[in-house]
């Protein structure tokens, strides 16, 4: 790779994340750059790009270089592009999408590989996204707790978030659809071997994990709450500040994210593509 075309990949924290310079995502990327990005994606869990000019078509092309796109069955799509979901909060709305720690599509039998989020309109201040690294969080657990978790599975569901009984404000219901499709529950290991890096990784999240398999929700809650508090510790997190043209590409098997809702009266519009993944294993 020539010096002119060489990527600059700089870690942004010790737990996860790297900022990438030298990649114009609006154009097809050569195999050398894609190989370097694949290696960085496996190592850092989330990649950040600045100053991009992505149309829906170029965002789709970049995503398809990594795998097939999963059509989100709940989000409103961009007109003419069912592959691209709108993540929108209007100035008059108080509720935001993703305003709590979660990882996308853990409720699917084959969890999503990752998500590509592109900033279209961002608030003058606020609207950051927090990311947390689940391999680093797992590594910091005690040996005794690691042993306990190694034999556990957990149930994940979308029913309480997107289903008929989801507690959504009236002014947000038109942003989601197909509540009748929020009927799929699935079970995953609590600790997985990450499909790319092979690292042991904590795989529960506050958004979609309901309880441990064979345990009641009441029995599960104390241990899940402990894991959530542990994994969201600032030692394992990074705060990304958005600006127009910024792109984040994260691995849903390795990270959580949290869209901070601190911009009342302002528009925030993002375009998101999610990629098909594979079954995860202990």
N, C-alpha and C positions, 0 to 999 in steps of 0.2 A: 504494500500500500504506500503510495507516494506521500511525502510530507504534506502536500497541499490537500490531500483527501483524507488524511489521518484523523481518526476520531480522538477527542479528548474526553476521557471518562474519569471523573473525579468523585470519590465518595463524599457524601454529605454528612454522614454520622457513622459511629462505630457499629450500630445495630443493623442498619439497612439504608439503601438508597444511594444513587449516584446521579450526578448531572452530566449530561452528554452534550458536547459541542462538536461541530463539524458534520452534522447530519441534517440534510434538508429533506424532511419527511414528505414534502410535496412532490418529490421526484422519486422514481424507482431507485432503490439502494442496491449497490453492487453486492455480490456474495461475500466479499471480504468484510465490508462494513456490517452486513447482517450477521456474519459469524462472530464478529467482535461484540455486537449487541446481544447476541444469544448468550455468549459467555458472561457478559456483564449482568444480564437479566437473571441468570442462574445464581450469580454470586451475590447480587445486591437486592434482589426482590422487587425493586421499583426503580425505573429510569425516568429522569426528568429532562425535558427539552424546552428551550426558550426560542422565541422569535420565529415561530413556524406560521405558515400561511396555508392551513389545511382546509381544502374543500371537502364535502362529504365523499367525493370520489377518491381523493388522495388519502383520506383517512381510511377508507375501505381498502385501498391498495396496500397501505402499510400494514394494516391488520392481517390481510390475507397472506402476507409474506411469512406470518407466524403460524397460521392454521386456518381452519374454517370458522366462520362467524356464527354465533348462536343468536337467533332472533329473540330478543327479550319479550316474553309473553305478557308483561304487565305495563311496561313503560310506553308512553306516547312516542311514536317515531318521528323523525324529521320527514317533512313532506317529500314523497318520492324516493325515500331511502329507508326501507324497513330495517336495514342492518344497523342504522344509527339511531340510538335512543336519545331523546331530549331529557336533560336533567335541568329543570327550569324552576326558578322561584321568582314570581312577579313581585313588584314593589308593595302591593297590598296584602300579600300573603305573609303569615307568621311562621307556618310550618315549612321545613325544608326536607328534601329528600336526602337520606343518608346521614341524618343528624344524630348519629350514635355509632359506637364502634360495631363494625360488621365486616364480613367479607362476602363478595358477590357470589350468588348461586351456590352456596354450600348446601342448599336444600335440594340440589339436583343429584341424581345417582352418579353422574360423572361431573364433578364440579368444574366450573369454568377455569380455563388456563389463566386468563388474565383479562384486564380491561384497559382500553385506550381512551383516555378522557382528554378532550381538547377544549380550552377556554374560548368562548365566543364573546360573552359579555360578563365582565366581572365588576364587583362593587369598587368604589373609589378606595374604601378601606374595609378590611374584613373578608370573610368568605374563604379563609384558608382551609386546607385539608391536612389533617393529621394522619400519619401512617405509623404502624407498629410492626416490628419484625418478630415473627413467631418462632423462628429458629433460635434467635438470641434469647427470647423469653424462656424457651424450653431449656436451653443450656444452663440458665441461672437457677433452675429449680434444684431442690435438694435431691440426693440420690434416693431417699426413701419415697418421696413423692413421685419421682420419675418411675420407680418400680410399681407403685400403685396405679399410675395412669397407663402403664404399658399394657395392662390387661383390660382396659375399658374401651367401649364404643359409646357413641352418643347419637341421639336422634336429632336431625335438623328438619325444619319445616318452614314453609312460607305462608301457612294458613293465617297466622296471627298478624302478618304484615300486609299481605295483598289480598286475602280472602274476603268473603262476604262480611265477616265479623270484625275486620280490621278497624282499629280506632283512628280513622282519618278525618281531618277537618273537612267540612262540606266544600270549601273552596279548593281543595286539593283532589277531590274525587275524579275530576275530569282529566287529571294528569295520569291516571292509571286505568287499566281495563282488564277484562277477562278474570274477574275474581273467581269464577267457577273453575279456573285452571290451577288455583292454589290448593290443590288437594294431594300433592305428592310429598310424602315424608320419606326420608332416607336415613340410613345409619352409616356413620363413618368412624374409623378409629380415632381416638382422642389424640394419639400421637402417630403421625404418619412419617414415612420415609419420603422426603420431598422428591417428586418425579424427575426433577432435573439435577439437583445438587446431591441428592441422597441423604441430606442432613435430617436428623430427627427434628420434627417441627410440631408445635402445638396446633391442633386443628379443632378448636371450638371457638365460638364467637358469640357475643351478647345478642346480636341481631337475630340469628336463626337457630342457634342450638337450644333445645328445649329441656332435655334431661339425659342422663346416662342410661344406656340400654340396661333394662332389668331393675332400674331404680325409679322411684317416684320423683315427681318434680320437687316436692318438699325435701326429699332426701338429697337430691342433686344440688339444690340451690346453694348451700354453704360452700361446697367445694368449687362449683362453677364461679360463684362470686369471688372466691379467693383467686382463682386463675385469672379472672377478668381484671381484678385490681392489680395483680402481679404483672400481667402482660401489657397493661396500659401505663406502667411506670415510665417516667420520662427517660430512663436509661435505655429503653427499647423503642423510643418514638422519634419521629422527625416531623416538623411542621413546614409544609410547602406553601409558599405565598404565590398566589396566582397573578398573572398579568395576561392581557390579550395575546393570543398566539402561543401560550404555554401548553405543553402536553405532558401528561403523566401516564406511564405504562407500568402497571403493577401486576404482580403475580398473586392471584387470589388464593393459592395454596400456601404462600409464604408470609402473607401480610394481612393486617386489618387496615381499615381506613375510617375516617370520621370527618364529615363535612361540617365545619364550624358555622353555626347560625348566629352571626353577630353583625348583620348588616341590614337592619330594619329599613323599609322604605326604598330599597334598591333592587334592581334587577340582577340576577345571576343566571346565566345560561351557558350550559356545557353540552357538548356532544360526546356520547359514550358508545363505544363498540366493545362487545364482550366476545371472547374467543372460546370455542369449544375446548374442553379438556379431556381428562381420562379418569377412570376410577382411581381412588387413592388407597394405599395399603399401609398397614402397620409396619 
